[in-house]
Amino acid sequence: MKLTLDLHGLYNRGDEIDRALRAVIDEALEKKVRLVEIIPGKGSGQLKKRVLRYLDQPDVKPLYHRVEKDSKNFGRIFVHFRF
């Protein structure tokens, strides 16, 4: 099972982006989903950088196993969980 979060509609709303990211991580932990796909889109890359900074926060980083940037699609990030 995989969860997907598409951030295209939230590109300039910082608090909503953080809430959406936290909600999808919490859902993955609750349902023991091993993979979350986050789609910040291609654009200028600023949204992707924001997502990566969020995932690198000290209180968020221990919640997941690893982050993978999709080598075939610049506008996609995979967050892997281990249970």
mmCIF file of the N, C-alpha and C atoms, coordinates in Angstrom:
data_MODEL
# 
_entry.id   MODEL 
# 
loop_
_atom_site.group_PDB 
_atom_site.id 
_atom_site.type_symbol 
_atom_site.label_atom_id 
_atom_site.label_alt_id 
_atom_site.label_comp_id 
_atom_site.label_asym_id 
_atom_site.label_entity_id 
_atom_site.label_seq_id 
_atom_site.pdbx_PDB_ins_code 
_atom_site.Cartn_x 
_atom_site.Cartn_y 
_atom_site.Cartn_z 
_atom_site.occupancy 
_atom_site.B_iso_or_equiv 
_atom_site.pdbx_formal_charge 
_atom_site.auth_seq_id 
_atom_site.auth_comp_id 
_atom_site.auth_asym_id 
_atom_site.auth_atom_id 
_atom_site.pdbx_PDB_model_num 
ATOM 1   N N  . MET A 1 1  ? 0.843  -1.183 0.000   1.00 0.00 ? 1  MET A N  1 
ATOM 2   C CA . MET A 1 1  ? 0.000  0.000  0.000   1.00 0.00 ? 1  MET A CA 1 
ATOM 3   C C  . MET A 1 1  ? 0.885  1.241  0.000   1.00 0.00 ? 1  MET A C  1 
ATOM 4   N N  . LYS A 1 2  ? 0.438  2.279  -0.683  1.00 0.00 ? 2  LYS A N  1 
ATOM 5   C CA . LYS A 1 2  ? 1.180  3.528  -0.796  1.00 0.00 ? 2  LYS A CA 1 
ATOM 6   C C  . LYS A 1 2  ? 0.213  4.687  -0.608  1.00 0.00 ? 2  LYS A C  1 
ATOM 7   N N  . LEU A 1 3  ? 0.649  5.707  0.118   1.00 0.00 ? 3  LEU A N  1 
ATOM 8   C CA . LEU A 1 3  ? -0.114 6.943  0.243   1.00 0.00 ? 3  LEU A CA 1 
ATOM 9   C C  . LEU A 1 3  ? 0.509  7.983  -0.679  1.00 0.00 ? 3  LEU A C  1 
ATOM 10  N N  . THR A 1 4  ? -0.312 8.858  -1.228  1.00 0.00 ? 4  THR A N  1 
ATOM 11  C CA . THR A 1 4  ? 0.176  9.897  -2.119  1.00 0.00 ? 4  THR A CA 1 
ATOM 12  C C  . THR A 1 4  ? -0.317 11.254 -1.638  1.00 0.00 ? 4  THR A C  1 
ATOM 13  N N  . LEU A 1 5  ? 0.591  12.224 -1.620  1.00 0.00 ? 5  LEU A N  1 
ATOM 14  C CA . LEU A 1 5  ? 0.245  13.591 -1.268  1.00 0.00 ? 5  LEU A CA 1 
ATOM 15  C C  . LEU A 1 5  ? 0.673  14.494 -2.420  1.00 0.00 ? 5  LEU A C  1 
ATOM 16  N N  . ASP A 1 6  ? -0.300 15.112 -3.066  1.00 0.00 ? 6  ASP A N  1 
ATOM 17  C CA . ASP A 1 6  ? -0.025 16.024 -4.184  1.00 0.00 ? 6  ASP A CA 1 
ATOM 18  C C  . ASP A 1 6  ? -0.107 17.455 -3.657  1.00 0.00 ? 6  ASP A C  1 
ATOM 19  N N  . LEU A 1 7  ? 1.005  18.168 -3.710  1.00 0.00 ? 7  LEU A N  1 
ATOM 20  C CA . LEU A 1 7  ? 1.077  19.521 -3.153  1.00 0.00 ? 7  LEU A CA 1 
ATOM 21  C C  . LEU A 1 7  ? 0.893  20.620 -4.187  1.00 0.00 ? 7  LEU A C  1 
ATOM 22  N N  . HIS A 1 8  ? 0.506  20.286 -5.405  1.00 0.00 ? 8  HIS A N  1 
ATOM 23  C CA . HIS A 1 8  ? 0.359  21.303 -6.455  1.00 0.00 ? 8  HIS A CA 1 
ATOM 24  C C  . HIS A 1 8  ? -0.539 22.465 -6.024  1.00 0.00 ? 8  HIS A C  1 
ATOM 25  N N  . GLY A 1 9  ? -1.617 22.193 -5.369  1.00 0.00 ? 9  GLY A N  1 
ATOM 26  C CA . GLY A 1 9  ? -2.562 23.240 -4.985  1.00 0.00 ? 9  GLY A CA 1 
ATOM 27  C C  . GLY A 1 9  ? -2.138 24.060 -3.782  1.00 0.00 ? 9  GLY A C  1 
ATOM 28  N N  . LEU A 1 10 ? -1.084 23.651 -3.086  1.00 0.00 ? 10 LEU A N  1 
ATOM 29  C CA . LEU A 1 10 ? -0.663 24.344 -1.864  1.00 0.00 ? 10 LEU A CA 1 
ATOM 30  C C  . LEU A 1 10 ? 0.669  25.058 -2.023  1.00 0.00 ? 10 LEU A C  1 
ATOM 31  N N  . TYR A 1 11 ? 1.093  25.315 -3.245  1.00 0.00 ? 11 TYR A N  1 
ATOM 32  C CA . TYR A 1 11 ? 2.451  25.772 -3.514  1.00 0.00 ? 11 TYR A CA 1 
ATOM 33  C C  . TYR A 1 11 ? 2.879  27.035 -2.764  1.00 0.00 ? 11 TYR A C  1 
ATOM 34  N N  . ASN A 1 12 ? 1.967  27.907 -2.371  1.00 0.00 ? 12 ASN A N  1 
ATOM 35  C CA . ASN A 1 12 ? 2.381  29.148 -1.706  1.00 0.00 ? 12 ASN A CA 1 
ATOM 36  C C  . ASN A 1 12 ? 1.745  29.324 -0.328  1.00 0.00 ? 12 ASN A C  1 
ATOM 37  N N  . ARG A 1 13 ? 1.293  28.241 0.272   1.00 0.00 ? 13 ARG A N  1 
ATOM 38  C CA . ARG A 1 13 ? 0.648  28.319 1.589   1.00 0.00 ? 13 ARG A CA 1 
ATOM 39  C C  . ARG A 1 13 ? 1.432  27.461 2.588   1.00 0.00 ? 13 ARG A C  1 
ATOM 40  N N  . GLY A 1 14 ? 2.445  28.066 3.192   1.00 0.00 ? 14 GLY A N  1 
ATOM 41  C CA . GLY A 1 14 ? 3.397  27.364 4.050   1.00 0.00 ? 14 GLY A CA 1 
ATOM 42  C C  . GLY A 1 14 ? 2.794  26.539 5.164   1.00 0.00 ? 14 GLY A C  1 
ATOM 43  N N  . ASP A 1 15 ? 1.888  27.119 5.952   1.00 0.00 ? 15 ASP A N  1 
ATOM 44  C CA . ASP A 1 15 ? 1.307  26.380 7.077   1.00 0.00 ? 15 ASP A CA 1 
ATOM 45  C C  . ASP A 1 15 ? 0.497  25.180 6.611   1.00 0.00 ? 15 ASP A C  1 
ATOM 46  N N  . GLU A 1 16 ? -0.212 25.338 5.518   1.00 0.00 ? 16 GLU A N  1 
ATOM 47  C CA . GLU A 1 16 ? -1.017 24.233 4.991   1.00 0.00 ? 16 GLU A CA 1 
ATOM 48  C C  . GLU A 1 16 ? -0.119 23.111 4.464   1.00 0.00 ? 16 GLU A C  1 
ATOM 49  N N  . ILE A 1 17 ? 1.010  23.474 3.878   1.00 0.00 ? 17 ILE A N  1 
ATOM 50  C CA . ILE A 1 17 ? 1.959  22.468 3.394   1.00 0.00 ? 17 ILE A CA 1 
ATOM 51  C C  . ILE A 1 17 ? 2.461  21.642 4.570   1.00 0.00 ? 17 ILE A C  1 
ATOM 52  N N  . ASP A 1 18 ? 2.876  22.319 5.646   1.00 0.00 ? 18 ASP A N  1 
ATOM 53  C CA . ASP A 1 18 ? 3.372  21.608 6.829   1.00 0.00 ? 18 ASP A CA 1 
ATOM 54  C C  . ASP A 1 18 ? 2.299  20.706 7.426   1.00 0.00 ? 18 ASP A C  1 
ATOM 55  N N  . ARG A 1 19 ? 1.072  21.209 7.508   1.00 0.00 ? 19 ARG A N  1 
ATOM 56  C CA . ARG A 1 19 ? -0.031 20.387 8.064   1.00 0.00 ? 19 ARG A CA 1 
ATOM 57  C C  . ARG A 1 19 ? -0.300 19.166 7.192   1.00 0.00 ? 19 ARG A C  1 
ATOM 58  N N  . ALA A 1 20 ? -0.274 19.357 5.871   1.00 0.00 ? 20 ALA A N  1 
ATOM 59  C CA . ALA A 1 20 ? -0.520 18.237 4.955   1.00 0.00 ? 20 ALA A CA 1 
ATOM 60  C C  . ALA A 1 20 ? 0.585  17.184 5.076   1.00 0.00 ? 20 ALA A C  1 
ATOM 61  N N  . LEU A 1 21 ? 1.835  17.641 5.179   1.00 0.00 ? 21 LEU A N  1 
ATOM 62  C CA . LEU A 1 21 ? 2.947  16.700 5.331   1.00 0.00 ? 21 LEU A CA 1 
ATOM 63  C C  . LEU A 1 21 ? 2.828  15.926 6.647   1.00 0.00 ? 21 LEU A C  1 
ATOM 64  N N  . ARG A 1 22 ? 2.527  16.628 7.716   1.00 0.00 ? 22 ARG A N  1 
ATOM 65  C CA . ARG A 1 22 ? 2.396  15.959 9.018   1.00 0.00 ? 22 ARG A CA 1 
ATOM 66  C C  . ARG A 1 22 ? 1.237  14.960 8.992   1.00 0.00 ? 22 ARG A C  1 
ATOM 67  N N  . ALA A 1 23 ? 0.133  15.345 8.369   1.00 0.00 ? 23 ALA A N  1 
ATOM 68  C CA . ALA A 1 23 ? -1.039 14.465 8.308   1.00 0.00 ? 23 ALA A CA 1 
ATOM 69  C C  . ALA A 1 23 ? -0.731 13.185 7.540   1.00 0.00 ? 23 ALA A C  1 
ATOM 70  N N  . VAL A 1 24 ? -0.020 13.275 6.417   1.00 0.00 ? 24 VAL A N  1 
ATOM 71  C CA . VAL A 1 24 ? 0.273  12.076 5.637   1.00 0.00 ? 24 VAL A CA 1 
ATOM 72  C C  . VAL A 1 24 ? 1.278  11.188 6.372   1.00 0.00 ? 24 VAL A C  1 
ATOM 73  N N  . ILE A 1 25 ? 2.219  11.787 7.091   1.00 0.00 ? 25 ILE A N  1 
ATOM 74  C CA . ILE A 1 25 ? 3.171  10.990 7.884   1.00 0.00 ? 25 ILE A CA 1 
ATOM 75  C C  . ILE A 1 25 ? 2.439  10.285 9.025   1.00 0.00 ? 25 ILE A C  1 
ATOM 76  N N  . ASP A 1 26 ? 1.569  11.012 9.712   1.00 0.00 ? 26 ASP A N  1 
ATOM 77  C CA . ASP A 1 26 ? 0.787  10.405 10.796  1.00 0.00 ? 26 ASP A CA 1 
ATOM 78  C C  . ASP A 1 26 ? -0.083 9.269  10.284  1.00 0.00 ? 26 ASP A C  1 
ATOM 79  N N  . GLU A 1 27 ? -0.711 9.462  9.125   1.00 0.00 ? 27 GLU A N  1 
ATOM 80  C CA . GLU A 1 27 ? -1.550 8.416  8.541   1.00 0.00 ? 27 GLU A CA 1 
ATOM 81  C C  . GLU A 1 27 ? -0.721 7.180  8.183   1.00 0.00 ? 27 GLU A C  1 
ATOM 82  N N  . ALA A 1 28 ? 0.469  7.414  7.627   1.00 0.00 ? 28 ALA A N  1 
ATOM 83  C CA . ALA A 1 28 ? 1.352  6.287  7.278   1.00 0.00 ? 28 ALA A CA 1 
ATOM 84  C C  . ALA A 1 28 ? 1.749  5.508  8.528   1.00 0.00 ? 28 ALA A C  1 
ATOM 85  N N  . LEU A 1 29 ? 2.042  6.215  9.601   1.00 0.00 ? 29 LEU A N  1 
ATOM 86  C CA . LEU A 1 29 ? 2.423  5.540  10.851  1.00 0.00 ? 29 LEU A CA 1 
ATOM 87  C C  . LEU A 1 29 ? 1.242  4.776  11.434  1.00 0.00 ? 29 LEU A C  1 
ATOM 88  N N  . GLU A 1 30 ? 0.075  5.388  11.403  1.00 0.00 ? 30 GLU A N  1 
ATOM 89  C CA . GLU A 1 30 ? -1.125 4.764  11.959  1.00 0.00 ? 30 GLU A CA 1 
ATOM 90  C C  . GLU A 1 30 ? -1.513 3.494  11.199  1.00 0.00 ? 30 GLU A C  1 
ATOM 91  N N  . LYS A 1 31 ? -1.449 3.569  9.880   1.00 0.00 ? 31 LYS A N  1 
ATOM 92  C CA . LYS A 1 31 ? -1.869 2.440  9.045   1.00 0.00 ? 31 LYS A CA 1 
ATOM 93  C C  . LYS A 1 31 ? -0.716 1.507  8.673   1.00 0.00 ? 31 LYS A C  1 
ATOM 94  N N  . LYS A 1 32 ? 0.505  1.833  9.162   1.00 0.00 ? 32 LYS A N  1 
ATOM 95  C CA . LYS A 1 32 ? 1.702  1.043  8.867   1.00 0.00 ? 32 LYS A CA 1 
ATOM 96  C C  . LYS A 1 32 ? 1.945  0.913  7.360   1.00 0.00 ? 32 LYS A C  1 
ATOM 97  N N  . VAL A 1 33 ? 1.839  2.037  6.684   1.00 0.00 ? 33 VAL A N  1 
ATOM 98  C CA . VAL A 1 33 ? 2.105  2.106  5.247   1.00 0.00 ? 33 VAL A CA 1 
ATOM 99  C C  . VAL A 1 33 ? 3.606  2.289  5.063   1.00 0.00 ? 33 VAL A C  1 
ATOM 100 N N  . ARG A 1 34 ? 4.199  1.500  4.211   1.00 0.00 ? 34 ARG A N  1 
ATOM 101 C CA . ARG A 1 34 ? 5.657  1.531  4.040   1.00 0.00 ? 34 ARG A CA 1 
ATOM 102 C C  . ARG A 1 34 ? 6.164  2.604  3.084   1.00 0.00 ? 34 ARG A C  1 
ATOM 103 N N  . LEU A 1 35 ? 5.279  3.180  2.256   1.00 0.00 ? 35 LEU A N  1 
ATOM 104 C CA . LEU A 1 35 ? 5.731  4.145  1.260   1.00 0.00 ? 35 LEU A CA 1 
ATOM 105 C C  . LEU A 1 35 ? 4.740  5.304  1.128   1.00 0.00 ? 35 LEU A C  1 
ATOM 106 N N  . VAL A 1 36 ? 5.279  6.522  1.195   1.00 0.00 ? 36 VAL A N  1 
ATOM 107 C CA . VAL A 1 36 ? 4.493  7.719  0.937   1.00 0.00 ? 36 VAL A CA 1 
ATOM 108 C C  . VAL A 1 36 ? 5.134  8.432  -0.249  1.00 0.00 ? 36 VAL A C  1 
ATOM 109 N N  . GLU A 1 37 ? 4.318  8.742  -1.239  1.00 0.00 ? 37 GLU A N  1 
ATOM 110 C CA . GLU A 1 37 ? 4.772  9.478  -2.417  1.00 0.00 ? 37 GLU A CA 1 
ATOM 111 C C  . GLU A 1 37 ? 4.316  10.920 -2.259  1.00 0.00 ? 37 GLU A C  1 
ATOM 112 N N  . ILE A 1 38 ? 5.266  11.847 -2.274  1.00 0.00 ? 38 ILE A N  1 
ATOM 113 C CA . ILE A 1 38 ? 4.955  13.267 -2.167  1.00 0.00 ? 38 ILE A CA 1 
ATOM 114 C C  . ILE A 1 38 ? 5.268  13.909 -3.514  1.00 0.00 ? 38 ILE A C  1 
ATOM 115 N N  . ILE A 1 39 ? 4.294  14.636 -4.042  1.00 0.00 ? 39 ILE A N  1 
ATOM 116 C CA . ILE A 1 39 ? 4.452  15.255 -5.361  1.00 0.00 ? 39 ILE A CA 1 
ATOM 117 C C  . ILE A 1 39 ? 4.458  16.776 -5.196  1.00 0.00 ? 39 ILE A C  1 
ATOM 118 N N  . PRO A 1 40 ? 5.655  17.370 -5.102  1.00 0.00 ? 40 PRO A N  1 
ATOM 119 C CA . PRO A 1 40 ? 5.720  18.826 -5.049  1.00 0.00 ? 40 PRO A CA 1 
ATOM 120 C C  . PRO A 1 40 ? 5.657  19.453 -6.441  1.00 0.00 ? 40 PRO A C  1 
ATOM 121 N N  . GLY A 1 41 ? 5.833  18.663 -7.463  1.00 0.00 ? 41 GLY A N  1 
ATOM 122 C CA . GLY A 1 41 ? 5.840  19.168 -8.828  1.00 0.00 ? 41 GLY A CA 1 
ATOM 123 C C  . GLY A 1 41 ? 7.228  19.643 -9.218  1.00 0.00 ? 41 GLY A C  1 
ATOM 124 N N  . LYS A 1 42 ? 7.391  19.975 -10.463 1.00 0.00 ? 42 LYS A N  1 
ATOM 125 C CA . LYS A 1 42 ? 8.713  20.354 -10.970 1.00 0.00 ? 42 LYS A CA 1 
ATOM 126 C C  . LYS A 1 42 ? 8.977  21.834 -10.734 1.00 0.00 ? 42 LYS A C  1 
ATOM 127 N N  . GLY A 1 43 ? 8.273  22.702 -11.342 1.00 0.00 ? 43 GLY A N  1 
ATOM 128 C CA . GLY A 1 43 ? 8.393  24.143 -11.117 1.00 0.00 ? 43 GLY A CA 1 
ATOM 129 C C  . GLY A 1 43 ? 9.809  24.630 -10.892 1.00 0.00 ? 43 GLY A C  1 
ATOM 130 N N  . SER A 1 44 ? 9.949  25.568 -9.943  1.00 0.00 ? 44 SER A N  1 
ATOM 131 C CA . SER A 1 44 ? 11.253 26.165 -9.655  1.00 0.00 ? 44 SER A CA 1 
ATOM 132 C C  . SER A 1 44 ? 12.077 25.307 -8.700  1.00 0.00 ? 44 SER A C  1 
ATOM 133 N N  . GLY A 1 45 ? 11.443 24.344 -8.059  1.00 0.00 ? 45 GLY A N  1 
ATOM 134 C CA . GLY A 1 45 ? 12.145 23.488 -7.107  1.00 0.00 ? 45 GLY A CA 1 
ATOM 135 C C  . GLY A 1 45 ? 12.032 23.964 -5.672  1.00 0.00 ? 45 GLY A C  1 
ATOM 136 N N  . GLN A 1 46 ? 11.418 25.127 -5.444  1.00 0.00 ? 46 GLN A N  1 
ATOM 137 C CA . GLN A 1 46 ? 11.309 25.668 -4.093  1.00 0.00 ? 46 GLN A CA 1 
ATOM 138 C C  . GLN A 1 46 ? 10.404 24.820 -3.204  1.00 0.00 ? 46 GLN A C  1 
ATOM 139 N N  . LEU A 1 47 ? 9.310  24.322 -3.743  1.00 0.00 ? 47 LEU A N  1 
ATOM 140 C CA . LEU A 1 47 ? 8.401  23.490 -2.951  1.00 0.00 ? 47 LEU A CA 1 
ATOM 141 C C  . LEU A 1 47 ? 9.083  22.176 -2.570  1.00 0.00 ? 47 LEU A C  1 
ATOM 142 N N  . LYS A 1 48 ? 9.831  21.600 -3.498  1.00 0.00 ? 48 LYS A N  1 
ATOM 143 C CA . LYS A 1 48 ? 10.561 20.369 -3.201  1.00 0.00 ? 48 LYS A CA 1 
ATOM 144 C C  . LYS A 1 48 ? 11.582 20.613 -2.092  1.00 0.00 ? 48 LYS A C  1 
ATOM 145 N N  . LYS A 1 49 ? 12.282 21.743 -2.149  1.00 0.00 ? 49 LYS A N  1 
ATOM 146 C CA . LYS A 1 49 ? 13.254 22.080 -1.101  1.00 0.00 ? 49 LYS A CA 1 
ATOM 147 C C  . LYS A 1 49 ? 12.558 22.244 0.243   1.00 0.00 ? 49 LYS A C  1 
ATOM 148 N N  . ARG A 1 50 ? 11.383 22.854 0.225   1.00 0.00 ? 50 ARG A N  1 
ATOM 149 C CA . ARG A 1 50 ? 10.635 23.026 1.477   1.00 0.00 ? 50 ARG A CA 1 
ATOM 150 C C  . ARG A 1 50 ? 10.238 21.679 2.068   1.00 0.00 ? 50 ARG A C  1 
ATOM 151 N N  . VAL A 1 51 ? 9.784  20.757 1.224   1.00 0.00 ? 51 VAL A N  1 
ATOM 152 C CA . VAL A 1 51 ? 9.406  19.416 1.679   1.00 0.00 ? 51 VAL A CA 1 
ATOM 153 C C  . VAL A 1 51 ? 10.620 18.708 2.276   1.00 0.00 ? 51 VAL A C  1 
ATOM 154 N N  . LEU A 1 52 ? 11.750 18.780 1.602   1.00 0.00 ? 52 LEU A N  1 
ATOM 155 C CA . LEU A 1 52 ? 12.962 18.120 2.103   1.00 0.00 ? 52 LEU A CA 1 
ATOM 156 C C  . LEU A 1 52 ? 13.427 18.738 3.417   1.00 0.00 ? 52 LEU A C  1 
ATOM 157 N N  . ARG A 1 53 ? 13.321 20.062 3.556   1.00 0.00 ? 53 ARG A N  1 
ATOM 158 C CA . ARG A 1 53 ? 13.670 20.711 4.831   1.00 0.00 ? 53 ARG A CA 1 
ATOM 159 C C  . ARG A 1 53 ? 12.727 20.254 5.942   1.00 0.00 ? 53 ARG A C  1 
ATOM 160 N N  . TYR A 1 54 ? 11.440 20.138 5.616   1.00 0.00 ? 54 TYR A N  1 
ATOM 161 C CA . TYR A 1 54 ? 10.474 19.669 6.610   1.00 0.00 ? 54 TYR A CA 1 
ATOM 162 C C  . TYR A 1 54 ? 10.828 18.260 7.071   1.00 0.00 ? 54 TYR A C  1 
ATOM 163 N N  . LEU A 1 55 ? 11.125 17.387 6.124   1.00 0.00 ? 55 LEU A N  1 
ATOM 164 C CA . LEU A 1 55 ? 11.444 16.001 6.458   1.00 0.00 ? 55 LEU A CA 1 
ATOM 165 C C  . LEU A 1 55 ? 12.742 15.878 7.239   1.00 0.00 ? 55 LEU A C  1 
ATOM 166 N N  . ASP A 1 56 ? 13.604 16.872 7.144   1.00 0.00 ? 56 ASP A N  1 
ATOM 167 C CA . ASP A 1 56 ? 14.894 16.830 7.822   1.00 0.00 ? 56 ASP A CA 1 
ATOM 168 C C  . ASP A 1 56 ? 14.852 17.419 9.236   1.00 0.00 ? 56 ASP A C  1 
ATOM 169 N N  . GLN A 1 57 ? 13.707 17.892 9.678   1.00 0.00 ? 57 GLN A N  1 
ATOM 170 C CA . GLN A 1 57 ? 13.577 18.462 11.020  1.00 0.00 ? 57 GLN A CA 1 
ATOM 171 C C  . GLN A 1 57 ? 13.827 17.381 12.076  1.00 0.00 ? 57 GLN A C  1 
ATOM 172 N N  . PRO A 1 58 ? 14.445 17.760 13.196  1.00 0.00 ? 58 PRO A N  1 
ATOM 173 C CA . PRO A 1 58 ? 14.791 16.777 14.236  1.00 0.00 ? 58 PRO A CA 1 
ATOM 174 C C  . PRO A 1 58 ? 13.594 16.007 14.811  1.00 0.00 ? 58 PRO A C  1 
ATOM 175 N N  . ASP A 1 59 ? 12.407 16.616 14.839  1.00 0.00 ? 59 ASP A N  1 
ATOM 176 C CA . ASP A 1 59 ? 11.245 15.913 15.388  1.00 0.00 ? 59 ASP A CA 1 
ATOM 177 C C  . ASP A 1 59 ? 10.530 15.054 14.344  1.00 0.00 ? 59 ASP A C  1 
ATOM 178 N N  . VAL A 1 60 ? 10.850 15.232 13.064  1.00 0.00 ? 60 VAL A N  1 
ATOM 179 C CA . VAL A 1 60 ? 10.207 14.468 11.992  1.00 0.00 ? 60 VAL A CA 1 
ATOM 180 C C  . VAL A 1 60 ? 11.093 13.322 11.513  1.00 0.00 ? 60 VAL A C  1 
ATOM 181 N N  . LYS A 1 61 ? 12.383 13.563 11.447  1.00 0.00 ? 61 LYS A N  1 
ATOM 182 C CA . LYS A 1 61 ? 13.329 12.595 10.872  1.00 0.00 ? 61 LYS A CA 1 
ATOM 183 C C  . LYS A 1 61 ? 13.261 11.196 11.504  1.00 0.00 ? 61 LYS A C  1 
ATOM 184 N N  . PRO A 1 62 ? 13.110 11.070 12.818  1.00 0.00 ? 62 PRO A N  1 
ATOM 185 C CA . PRO A 1 62 ? 13.053 9.719  13.411  1.00 0.00 ? 62 PRO A CA 1 
ATOM 186 C C  . PRO A 1 62 ? 11.785 8.926  13.065  1.00 0.00 ? 62 PRO A C  1 
ATOM 187 N N  . LEU A 1 63 ? 10.791 9.581  12.478  1.00 0.00 ? 63 LEU A N  1 
ATOM 188 C CA . LEU A 1 63 ? 9.521  8.919  12.196  1.00 0.00 ? 63 LEU A CA 1 
ATOM 189 C C  . LEU A 1 63 ? 9.569  8.021  10.960  1.00 0.00 ? 63 LEU A C  1 
ATOM 190 N N  . TYR A 1 64 ? 10.530 8.248  10.065  1.00 0.00 ? 64 TYR A N  1 
ATOM 191 C CA . TYR A 1 64 ? 10.608 7.471  8.835   1.00 0.00 ? 64 TYR A CA 1 
ATOM 192 C C  . TYR A 1 64 ? 11.994 6.853  8.690   1.00 0.00 ? 64 TYR A C  1 
ATOM 193 N N  . HIS A 1 65 ? 12.111 5.937  7.735   1.00 0.00 ? 65 HIS A N  1 
ATOM 194 C CA . HIS A 1 65 ? 13.371 5.227  7.520   1.00 0.00 ? 65 HIS A CA 1 
ATOM 195 C C  . HIS A 1 65 ? 14.313 5.988  6.588   1.00 0.00 ? 65 HIS A C  1 
ATOM 196 N N  . ARG A 1 66 ? 13.824 6.377  5.405   1.00 0.00 ? 66 ARG A N  1 
ATOM 197 C CA . ARG A 1 66 ? 14.677 7.106  4.458   1.00 0.00 ? 66 ARG A CA 1 
ATOM 198 C C  . ARG A 1 66 ? 13.833 7.867  3.451   1.00 0.00 ? 66 ARG A C  1 
ATOM 199 N N  . VAL A 1 67 ? 14.481 8.834  2.798   1.00 0.00 ? 67 VAL A N  1 
ATOM 200 C CA . VAL A 1 67 ? 13.853 9.637  1.751   1.00 0.00 ? 67 VAL A CA 1 
ATOM 201 C C  . VAL A 1 67 ? 14.582 9.339  0.455   1.00 0.00 ? 67 VAL A C  1 
ATOM 202 N N  . GLU A 1 68 ? 13.803 9.183  -0.605  1.00 0.00 ? 68 GLU A N  1 
ATOM 203 C CA . GLU A 1 68 ? 14.366 8.893  -1.929  1.00 0.00 ? 68 GLU A CA 1 
ATOM 204 C C  . GLU A 1 68 ? 13.816 9.906  -2.926  1.00 0.00 ? 68 GLU A C  1 
ATOM 205 N N  . LYS A 1 69 ? 14.708 10.593 -3.620  1.00 0.00 ? 69 LYS A N  1 
ATOM 206 C CA . LYS A 1 69 ? 14.289 11.494 -4.698  1.00 0.00 ? 69 LYS A CA 1 
ATOM 207 C C  . LYS A 1 69 ? 14.177 10.645 -5.951  1.00 0.00 ? 69 LYS A C  1 
ATOM 208 N N  . ASP A 1 70 ? 13.064 10.736 -6.627  1.00 0.00 ? 70 ASP A N  1 
ATOM 209 C CA . ASP A 1 70 ? 12.839 9.936  -7.833  1.00 0.00 ? 70 ASP A CA 1 
ATOM 210 C C  . ASP A 1 70 ? 13.814 10.363 -8.920  1.00 0.00 ? 70 ASP A C  1 
ATOM 211 N N  . SER A 1 71 ? 14.647 9.441  -9.379  1.00 0.00 ? 71 SER A N  1 
ATOM 212 C CA . SER A 1 71 ? 15.657 9.761  -10.390 1.00 0.00 ? 71 SER A CA 1 
ATOM 213 C C  . SER A 1 71 ? 15.049 9.966  -11.780 1.00 0.00 ? 71 SER A C  1 
ATOM 214 N N  . LYS A 1 72 ? 13.847 9.458  -11.986 1.00 0.00 ? 72 LYS A N  1 
ATOM 215 C CA . LYS A 1 72 ? 13.209 9.581  -13.299 1.00 0.00 ? 72 LYS A CA 1 
ATOM 216 C C  . LYS A 1 72 ? 12.218 10.738 -13.370 1.00 0.00 ? 72 LYS A C  1 
ATOM 217 N N  . ASN A 1 73 ? 11.794 11.240 -12.199 1.00 0.00 ? 73 ASN A N  1 
ATOM 218 C CA . ASN A 1 73 ? 10.817 12.327 -12.164 1.00 0.00 ? 73 ASN A CA 1 
ATOM 219 C C  . ASN A 1 73 ? 11.236 13.307 -11.069 1.00 0.00 ? 73 ASN A C  1 
ATOM 220 N N  . PHE A 1 74 ? 11.810 14.432 -11.457 1.00 0.00 ? 74 PHE A N  1 
ATOM 221 C CA . PHE A 1 74 ? 12.326 15.434 -10.525 1.00 0.00 ? 74 PHE A CA 1 
ATOM 222 C C  . PHE A 1 74 ? 11.250 15.919 -9.545  1.00 0.00 ? 74 PHE A C  1 
ATOM 223 N N  . GLY A 1 75 ? 9.997  15.881 -9.931  1.00 0.00 ? 75 GLY A N  1 
ATOM 224 C CA . GLY A 1 75 ? 8.913  16.423 -9.116  1.00 0.00 ? 75 GLY A CA 1 
ATOM 225 C C  . GLY A 1 75 ? 8.271  15.415 -8.186  1.00 0.00 ? 75 GLY A C  1 
ATOM 226 N N  . ARG A 1 76 ? 9.025  14.414 -7.740  1.00 0.00 ? 76 ARG A N  1 
ATOM 227 C CA . ARG A 1 76 ? 8.432  13.384 -6.885  1.00 0.00 ? 76 ARG A CA 1 
ATOM 228 C C  . ARG A 1 76 ? 9.450  12.933 -5.840  1.00 0.00 ? 76 ARG A C  1 
ATOM 229 N N  . ILE A 1 77 ? 8.975  12.732 -4.611  1.00 0.00 ? 77 ILE A N  1 
ATOM 230 C CA . ILE A 1 77 ? 9.799  12.280 -3.494  1.00 0.00 ? 77 ILE A CA 1 
ATOM 231 C C  . ILE A 1 77 ? 9.112  11.081 -2.857  1.00 0.00 ? 77 ILE A C  1 
ATOM 232 N N  . PHE A 1 78 ? 9.895  10.069 -2.511  1.00 0.00 ? 78 PHE A N  1 
ATOM 233 C CA . PHE A 1 78 ? 9.367  8.905  -1.808  1.00 0.00 ? 78 PHE A CA 1 
ATOM 234 C C  . PHE A 1 78 ? 9.893  8.908  -0.376  1.00 0.00 ? 78 PHE A C  1 
ATOM 235 N N  . VAL A 1 79 ? 9.009  8.676  0.575   1.00 0.00 ? 79 VAL A N  1 
ATOM 236 C CA . VAL A 1 79 ? 9.400  8.555  1.979   1.00 0.00 ? 79 VAL A CA 1 
ATOM 237 C C  . VAL A 1 79 ? 9.112  7.112  2.378   1.00 0.00 ? 79 VAL A C  1 
ATOM 238 N N  . HIS A 1 80 ? 10.138 6.405  2.803   1.00 0.00 ? 80 HIS A N  1 
ATOM 239 C CA . HIS A 1 80 ? 10.029 4.991  3.162   1.00 0.00 ? 80 HIS A CA 1 
ATOM 240 C C  . HIS A 1 80 ? 9.953  4.847  4.677   1.00 0.00 ? 80 HIS A C  1 
ATOM 241 N N  . PHE A 1 81 ? 9.076  3.956  5.116   1.00 0.00 ? 81 PHE A N  1 
ATOM 242 C CA . PHE A 1 81 ? 8.911  3.667  6.540   1.00 0.00 ? 81 PHE A CA 1 
ATOM 243 C C  . PHE A 1 81 ? 9.278  2.211  6.787   1.00 0.00 ? 81 PHE A C  1 
ATOM 244 N N  . ARG A 1 82 ? 9.761  1.940  7.984   1.00 0.00 ? 82 ARG A N  1 
ATOM 245 C CA . ARG A 1 82 ? 10.099 0.572  8.375   1.00 0.00 ? 82 ARG A CA 1 
ATOM 246 C C  . ARG A 1 82 ? 9.356  0.263  9.676   1.00 0.00 ? 82 ARG A C  1 
ATOM 247 N N  . PHE A 1 83 ? 8.662  -0.861 9.698   1.00 0.00 ? 83 PHE A N  1 
ATOM 248 C CA . PHE A 1 83 ? 7.909  -1.247 10.897  1.00 0.00 ? 83 PHE A CA 1 
ATOM 249 C C  . PHE A 1 83 ? 8.401  -2.577 11.411  1.00 0.00 ? 83 PHE A C  1 
# 
